[in-house]
Amino acid sequence: HTVYLMACNVVDVYVARAMQIAARTPSKVDDMAVPLVGELAKRVLLVLFVIEILVNFNYDMTAVIASLSVGSLAVAFAAQDYIKCLFGLLMVIMNKPFEIGESISIASVSGTVVDVTLRYCIIKQHTGEHAQVPTSQLLSATVTNISRRASLELKVTWLVAQASAGEGG
């Protein structure tokens, strides 16, 4: 238990240092990727920690693996949404359709991107409310980056009243 917590603390130290380095770069993609890599590292450490505990308590790992293979189909169906979210996040990191701080419109939500996590893209709407759009929707929905448009077209109609001859006009 203590070794796991120490390993997580080491990961946190490296993530904090990487965030300092990422803050100095002009791209915001690394600002999104560094915390995600840190969370992934912690989850891998957790799996390794659980395996180590099972081995220390003399569990037969072949029986554990065999029982896991039976449940792998259920896990695959359960992980389907997680994998969609992961691919949505990878799409954001690779294609860079938007960055944190930019105004976007996706599905029926418009506003400023506050954060992008593995599961959600958090958008602060113009009303001040925060909306969480699942990153899996980024694969299929149209994302409009309002911040990157070159110009804004504004149509104005002026109504001018015509003065009559008796008004002294």
Secondary structure, DSSP 4 states (H G I P E B T S, - for coil): -HHHHHHHHHHHHHHHHHHHHHHTSS-SHHHHHHHHHHHHHHHHHHHHHHHHHHHHTT--HHHHHHHHHHHHHHHHHHHHHHHHHHHHHHHHHHH-S--TT-EEEETTEEEEEEEE-SSEEEEEETTS-EEEEEGGGGGTS-EEEGGG-S----------PPPPGGGT-
